[in-house]
Amino acid sequence: MRGLSAELHGQIRVRTVEHLDPEAKRAVERFKWDSHGLVITREGRVLYTASDHRANAYDALVAAKRAVGEPTDDCR
């Protein structure tokens, strides 16, 4: 996921939240995850979410590309 920002030419920002951070704990509760997960948002709207180890890099990339109007046919 770290390369996603570069791949989309800075149109999105990728950041990691430490699992003990209050923001991370709120996300676990909000999305009803067991312990952690992945969320992609843009302008406050959730584009993609996956819990625990179910996060899928392909699905996350497609969601991010669609959000910024990039073609998705080259994702595989």
N, CA, C and O atoms as CSV, one atom per row, in Angstrom:
chain,resi,resn,atom,element,x,y,z
A,1,MET,N,N,0.811,-1.192,0.000
A,1,MET,CA,C,0.000,0.000,0.000
A,1,MET,C,C,0.859,1.262,0.000
A,1,MET,O,O,0.419,2.319,-0.454
A,2,ARG,N,N,2.063,1.150,0.503
A,2,ARG,CA,C,2.916,2.343,0.571
A,2,ARG,C,C,3.237,2.909,-0.800
A,2,ARG,O,O,3.418,4.119,-0.939
A,3,GLY,N,N,3.310,2.062,-1.810
A,3,GLY,CA,C,3.612,2.522,-3.155
A,3,GLY,C,C,2.415,3.117,-3.873
A,3,GLY,O,O,2.554,3.661,-4.968
A,4,LEU,N,N,1.260,3.020,-3.274
A,4,LEU,CA,C,0.032,3.494,-3.902
A,4,LEU,C,C,0.060,4.991,-4.169
A,4,LEU,O,O,-0.382,5.435,-5.229
A,5,SER,N,N,0.562,5.762,-3.242
A,5,SER,CA,C,0.631,7.214,-3.427
A,5,SER,C,C,1.493,7.573,-4.630
A,5,SER,O,O,1.118,8.428,-5.432
A,6,ALA,N,N,2.640,6.927,-4.757
A,6,ALA,CA,C,3.524,7.197,-5.894
A,6,ALA,C,C,2.890,6.732,-7.198
A,6,ALA,O,O,2.980,7.414,-8.219
A,7,GLU,N,N,2.252,5.576,-7.159
A,7,GLU,CA,C,1.629,5.039,-8.367
A,7,GLU,C,C,0.519,5.953,-8.876
A,7,GLU,O,O,0.294,6.055,-10.082
A,8,LEU,N,N,-0.168,6.610,-7.958
A,8,LEU,CA,C,-1.257,7.514,-8.342
A,8,LEU,C,C,-0.797,8.966,-8.343
A,8,LEU,O,O,-1.608,9.885,-8.232
A,9,HIS,N,N,0.502,9.160,-8.470
A,9,HIS,CA,C,1.099,10.482,-8.666
A,9,HIS,C,C,0.705,11.484,-7.575
A,9,HIS,O,O,0.434,12.650,-7.861
A,10,GLY,N,N,0.676,11.024,-6.340
A,10,GLY,CA,C,0.400,11.909,-5.215
A,10,GLY,C,C,-1.047,12.336,-5.081
A,10,GLY,O,O,-1.347,13.229,-4.288
A,11,GLN,N,N,-1.953,11.727,-5.828
A,11,GLN,CA,C,-3.362,12.095,-5.756
A,11,GLN,C,C,-4.025,11.587,-4.478
A,11,GLN,O,O,-5.089,12.065,-4.085
A,12,ILE,N,N,-3.392,10.629,-3.848
A,12,ILE,CA,C,-3.879,10.135,-2.563
A,12,ILE,C,C,-2.703,10.100,-1.600
A,12,ILE,O,O,-1.542,10.156,-2.003
A,13,ARG,N,N,-3.028,10.008,-0.334
A,13,ARG,CA,C,-1.988,9.922,0.689
A,13,ARG,C,C,-2.222,8.633,1.462
A,13,ARG,O,O,-3.351,8.321,1.841
A,14,VAL,N,N,-1.168,7.900,1.689
A,14,VAL,CA,C,-1.242,6.653,2.447
A,14,VAL,C,C,-0.585,6.895,3.797
A,14,VAL,O,O,0.521,7.429,3.875
A,15,ARG,N,N,-1.265,6.503,4.836
A,15,ARG,CA,C,-0.666,6.614,6.161
A,15,ARG,C,C,-1.044,5.409,6.994
A,15,ARG,O,O,-2.091,4.795,6.792
A,16,THR,N,N,-0.187,5.084,7.919
A,16,THR,CA,C,-0.391,3.961,8.823
A,16,THR,C,C,-0.678,4.522,10.211
A,16,THR,O,O,-0.042,5.479,10.653
A,17,VAL,N,N,-1.635,3.917,10.883
A,17,VAL,CA,C,-1.970,4.322,12.242
A,17,VAL,C,C,-1.554,3.199,13.182
A,17,VAL,O,O,-1.968,2.053,13.009
A,18,GLU,N,N,-0.748,3.524,14.160
A,18,GLU,CA,C,-0.296,2.551,15.164
A,18,GLU,C,C,-1.509,1.922,15.847
A,18,GLU,O,O,-2.478,2.611,16.168
A,19,HIS,N,N,-1.447,0.621,16.061
A,19,HIS,CA,C,-2.604,-0.109,16.591
A,19,HIS,C,C,-3.055,0.349,17.976
A,19,HIS,O,O,-4.208,0.130,18.348
A,20,LEU,N,N,-2.182,0.971,18.734
A,20,LEU,CA,C,-2.562,1.449,20.069
A,20,LEU,C,C,-3.117,2.870,20.049
A,20,LEU,O,O,-3.594,3.364,21.070
A,21,ASP,N,N,-3.058,3.518,18.911
A,21,ASP,CA,C,-3.564,4.880,18.765
A,21,ASP,C,C,-5.087,4.890,18.955
A,21,ASP,O,O,-5.766,3.979,18.481
A,22,PRO,N,N,-5.627,5.891,19.634
A,22,PRO,CA,C,-7.082,5.971,19.815
A,22,PRO,C,C,-7.850,5.945,18.490
A,22,PRO,O,O,-8.950,5.396,18.428
A,23,GLU,N,N,-7.286,6.527,17.439
A,23,GLU,CA,C,-7.947,6.511,16.128
A,23,GLU,C,C,-8.102,5.079,15.623
A,23,GLU,O,O,-9.139,4.729,15.059
A,24,ALA,N,N,-7.085,4.258,15.820
A,24,ALA,CA,C,-7.148,2.861,15.398
A,24,ALA,C,C,-8.207,2.107,16.192
A,24,ALA,O,O,-8.960,1.308,15.636
A,25,LYS,N,N,-8.259,2.362,17.474
A,25,LYS,CA,C,-9.266,1.692,18.311
A,25,LYS,C,C,-10.677,2.075,17.881
A,25,LYS,O,O,-11.577,1.235,17.880
A,26,ARG,N,N,-10.873,3.346,17.512
A,26,ARG,CA,C,-12.195,3.776,17.037
A,26,ARG,C,C,-12.554,3.088,15.717
A,26,ARG,O,O,-13.708,2.717,15.501
A,27,ALA,N,N,-11.570,2.921,14.844
A,27,ALA,CA,C,-11.823,2.253,13.565
A,27,ALA,C,C,-12.211,0.796,13.781
A,27,ALA,O,O,-13.121,0.294,13.121
A,28,VAL,N,N,-11.533,0.115,14.696
A,28,VAL,CA,C,-11.871,-1.279,15.010
A,28,VAL,C,C,-13.323,-1.374,15.459
A,28,VAL,O,O,-14.047,-2.277,15.041
A,29,GLU,N,N,-13.744,-0.454,16.299
A,29,GLU,CA,C,-15.136,-0.458,16.768
A,29,GLU,C,C,-16.099,-0.090,15.640
A,29,GLU,O,O,-17.124,-0.746,15.458
A,30,ARG,N,N,-15.774,0.945,14.894
A,30,ARG,CA,C,-16.670,1.422,13.834
A,30,ARG,C,C,-16.919,0.360,12.772
A,30,ARG,O,O,-18.053,0.159,12.336
A,31,PHE,N,N,-15.852,-0.319,12.359
A,31,PHE,CA,C,-15.984,-1.292,11.279
A,31,PHE,C,C,-16.184,-2.720,11.777
A,31,PHE,O,O,-16.269,-3.658,10.985
A,32,LYS,N,N,-16.259,-2.874,13.100
A,32,LYS,CA,C,-16.528,-4.173,13.720
A,32,LYS,C,C,-15.481,-5.222,13.339
A,32,LYS,O,O,-15.810,-6.370,13.040
A,33,TRP,N,N,-14.224,-4.805,13.356
A,33,TRP,CA,C,-13.119,-5.714,13.082
A,33,TRP,C,C,-12.739,-6.444,14.353
A,33,TRP,O,O,-13.059,-5.995,15.454
A,34,ASP,N,N,-12.051,-7.576,14.204
A,34,ASP,CA,C,-11.539,-8.288,15.371
A,34,ASP,C,C,-10.382,-7.522,16.003
A,34,ASP,O,O,-10.338,-7.357,17.222
A,35,SER,N,N,-9.434,-7.049,15.170
A,35,SER,CA,C,-8.280,-6.372,15.750
A,35,SER,C,C,-7.728,-5.232,14.908
A,35,SER,O,O,-7.238,-4.251,15.466
A,36,HIS,N,N,-7.790,-5.327,13.585
A,36,HIS,CA,C,-7.224,-4.294,12.719
A,36,HIS,C,C,-7.814,-4.423,11.326
A,36,HIS,O,O,-8.598,-5.332,11.054
A,37,GLY,N,N,-7.431,-3.506,10.444
A,37,GLY,CA,C,-7.929,-3.569,9.078
A,37,GLY,C,C,-7.351,-2.476,8.210
A,37,GLY,O,O,-6.407,-1.785,8.595
A,38,LEU,N,N,-7.930,-2.331,7.037
A,38,LEU,CA,C,-7.490,-1.351,6.059
A,38,LEU,C,C,-8.697,-0.531,5.631
A,38,LEU,O,O,-9.755,-1.082,5.329
A,39,VAL,N,N,-8.535,0.790,5.607
A,39,VAL,CA,C,-9.594,1.682,5.154
A,39,VAL,C,C,-8.989,2.650,4.150
A,39,VAL,O,O,-7.924,3.220,4.389
A,40,ILE,N,N,-9.666,2.832,3.036
A,40,ILE,CA,C,-9.291,3.864,2.082
A,40,ILE,C,C,-10.452,4.845,2.032
A,40,ILE,O,O,-11.593,4.467,1.768
A,41,THR,N,N,-10.142,6.107,2.289
A,41,THR,CA,C,-11.160,7.152,2.248
A,41,THR,C,C,-10.718,8.259,1.303
A,41,THR,O,O,-9.533,8.413,1.008
A,42,ARG,N,N,-11.676,9.008,0.846
A,42,ARG,CA,C,-11.397,10.216,0.070
A,42,ARG,C,C,-12.470,11.224,0.402
A,42,ARG,O,O,-13.663,10.969,0.243
A,43,GLU,N,N,-12.021,12.378,0.869
A,43,GLU,CA,C,-12.929,13.460,1.241
A,43,GLU,C,C,-13.990,12.971,2.216
A,43,GLU,O,O,-15.162,13.332,2.110
A,44,GLY,N,N,-13.566,12.148,3.163
A,44,GLY,CA,C,-14.456,11.668,4.208
A,44,GLY,C,C,-15.334,10.488,3.835
A,44,GLY,O,O,-16.054,9.962,4.684
A,45,ARG,N,N,-15.288,10.063,2.580
A,45,ARG,CA,C,-16.113,8.942,2.133
A,45,ARG,C,C,-15.283,7.669,2.097
A,45,ARG,O,O,-14.174,7.660,1.561
A,46,VAL,N,N,-15.813,6.601,2.663
A,46,VAL,CA,C,-15.108,5.315,2.676
A,46,VAL,C,C,-15.216,4.677,1.295
A,46,VAL,O,O,-16.313,4.450,0.785
A,47,LEU,N,N,-14.054,4.392,0.698
A,47,LEU,CA,C,-14.007,3.769,-0.624
A,47,LEU,C,C,-13.783,2.267,-0.540
A,47,LEU,O,O,-14.280,1.508,-1.372
A,48,TYR,N,N,-13.033,1.846,0.469
A,48,TYR,CA,C,-12.687,0.432,0.615
A,48,TYR,C,C,-12.386,0.160,2.079
A,48,TYR,O,O,-11.750,0.968,2.756
A,49,THR,N,N,-12.843,-0.970,2.552
A,49,THR,CA,C,-12.503,-1.412,3.904
A,49,THR,C,C,-12.402,-2.932,3.917
A,49,THR,O,O,-13.177,-3.623,3.254
A,50,ALA,N,N,-11.454,-3.436,4.666
A,50,ALA,CA,C,-11.296,-4.878,4.823
A,50,ALA,C,C,-10.770,-5.143,6.225
A,50,ALA,O,O,-9.914,-4.415,6.729
A,51,SER,N,N,-11.282,-6.172,6.836
A,51,SER,CA,C,-10.900,-6.461,8.215
A,51,SER,C,C,-9.724,-7.414,8.310
A,51,SER,O,O,-9.518,-8.286,7.466
A,52,ASP,N,N,-8.969,-7.211,9.363
A,52,ASP,CA,C,-7.899,-8.112,9.755
A,52,ASP,C,C,-7.024,-8.511,8.566
A,52,ASP,O,O,-6.477,-7.635,7.895
A,53,HIS,N,N,-6.880,-9.783,8.293
A,53,HIS,CA,C,-5.999,-10.230,7.215
A,53,HIS,C,C,-6.765,-10.488,5.920
A,53,HIS,O,O,-6.277,-11.187,5.032
A,54,ARG,N,N,-7.948,-9.929,5.820
A,54,ARG,CA,C,-8.748,-10.085,4.605
A,54,ARG,C,C,-8.501,-8.961,3.597
A,54,ARG,O,O,-9.067,-8.977,2.504
A,55,ALA,N,N,-7.670,-8.000,3.952
A,55,ALA,CA,C,-7.359,-6.895,3.045
A,55,ALA,C,C,-6.757,-7.450,1.767
A,55,ALA,O,O,-5.894,-8.327,1.805
A,56,ASN,N,N,-7.211,-6.942,0.652
A,56,ASN,CA,C,-6.790,-7.424,-0.647
A,56,ASN,C,C,-6.173,-6.257,-1.408
A,56,ASN,O,O,-6.866,-5.284,-1.704
A,57,ALA,N,N,-4.910,-6.335,-1.724
A,57,ALA,CA,C,-4.204,-5.229,-2.374
A,57,ALA,C,C,-4.816,-4.890,-3.732
A,57,ALA,O,O,-4.896,-3.718,-4.098
A,58,TYR,N,N,-5.246,-5.898,-4.474
A,58,TYR,CA,C,-5.862,-5.644,-5.775
A,58,TYR,C,C,-7.139,-4.821,-5.621
A,58,TYR,O,O,-7.310,-3.810,-6.302
A,59,ASP,N,N,-8.029,-5.240,-4.739
A,59,ASP,CA,C,-9.283,-4.513,-4.528
A,59,ASP,C,C,-9.026,-3.098,-4.035
A,59,ASP,O,O,-9.704,-2.159,-4.453
A,60,ALA,N,N,-8.054,-2.941,-3.151
A,60,ALA,CA,C,-7.713,-1.619,-2.634
A,60,ALA,C,C,-7.187,-0.725,-3.758
A,60,ALA,O,O,-7.554,0.448,-3.836
A,61,LEU,N,N,-6.337,-1.265,-4.623
A,61,LEU,CA,C,-5.802,-0.495,-5.743
A,61,LEU,C,C,-6.911,-0.065,-6.701
A,61,LEU,O,O,-6.942,1.085,-7.139
A,62,VAL,N,N,-7.804,-0.970,-7.022
A,62,VAL,CA,C,-8.918,-0.643,-7.920
A,62,VAL,C,C,-9.777,0.470,-7.309
A,62,VAL,O,O,-10.137,1.418,-8.006
A,63,ALA,N,N,-10.102,0.368,-6.038
A,63,ALA,CA,C,-10.918,1.394,-5.374
A,63,ALA,C,C,-10.230,2.754,-5.403
A,63,ALA,O,O,-10.871,3.769,-5.675
A,64,ALA,N,N,-8.936,2.778,-5.126
A,64,ALA,CA,C,-8.188,4.035,-5.125
A,64,ALA,C,C,-8.108,4.625,-6.525
A,64,ALA,O,O,-8.275,5.832,-6.697
A,65,LYS,N,N,-7.854,3.791,-7.524
A,65,LYS,CA,C,-7.770,4.287,-8.897
A,65,LYS,C,C,-9.111,4.838,-9.365
A,65,LYS,O,O,-9.159,5.884,-10.012
A,66,ARG,N,N,-10.168,4.163,-9.053
A,66,ARG,CA,C,-11.500,4.659,-9.437
A,66,ARG,C,C,-11.779,6.012,-8.788
A,66,ARG,O,O,-12.366,6.896,-9.412
A,67,ALA,N,N,-11.364,6.167,-7.557
A,67,ALA,CA,C,-11.621,7.404,-6.821
A,67,ALA,C,C,-10.955,8.612,-7.463
A,67,ALA,O,O,-11.468,9.728,-7.385
A,68,VAL,N,N,-9.815,8.385,-8.095
A,68,VAL,CA,C,-9.095,9.509,-8.704
A,68,VAL,C,C,-9.243,9.534,-10.229
A,68,VAL,O,O,-8.581,10.322,-10.904
A,69,GLY,N,N,-10.107,8.676,-10.766
A,69,GLY,CA,C,-10.379,8.688,-12.191
A,69,GLY,C,C,-9.317,8.034,-13.062
A,69,GLY,O,O,-9.247,8.297,-14.262
A,70,GLU,N,N,-8.502,7.193,-12.470
A,70,GLU,CA,C,-7.475,6.465,-13.221
A,70,GLU,C,C,-8.078,5.188,-13.797
A,70,GLU,O,O,-8.980,4.609,-13.191
A,71,PRO,N,N,-7.594,4.733,-14.966
A,71,PRO,CA,C,-8.088,3.468,-15.520
A,71,PRO,C,C,-7.689,2.294,-14.617
A,71,PRO,O,O,-6.636,2.308,-13.979
A,72,THR,N,N,-8.551,1.289,-14.582
A,72,THR,CA,C,-8.301,0.131,-13.729
A,72,THR,C,C,-7.944,-1.119,-14.518
A,72,THR,O,O,-7.726,-2.179,-13.932
A,73,ASP,N,N,-7.880,-1.010,-15.839
A,73,ASP,CA,C,-7.628,-2.191,-16.657
A,73,ASP,C,C,-6.204,-2.719,-16.526
A,73,ASP,O,O,-5.924,-3.839,-16.953
A,74,ASP,N,N,-5.293,-1.929,-15.939
A,74,ASP,CA,C,-3.912,-2.365,-15.792
A,74,ASP,C,C,-3.583,-2.803,-14.362
A,74,ASP,O,O,-2.408,-2.862,-14.000
A,75,CYS,N,N,-4.570,-3.104,-13.562
A,75,CYS,CA,C,-4.343,-3.441,-12.159
A,75,CYS,C,C,-3.812,-4.848,-11.951
A,75,CYS,O,O,-3.184,-5.105,-10.924
A,76,ARG,N,N,-4.028,-5.745,-12.854
A,76,ARG,CA,C,-3.582,-7.135,-12.669
A,76,ARG,C,C,-2.184,-7.334,-13.165
A,76,ARG,O,O,-1.653,-8.442,-13.086
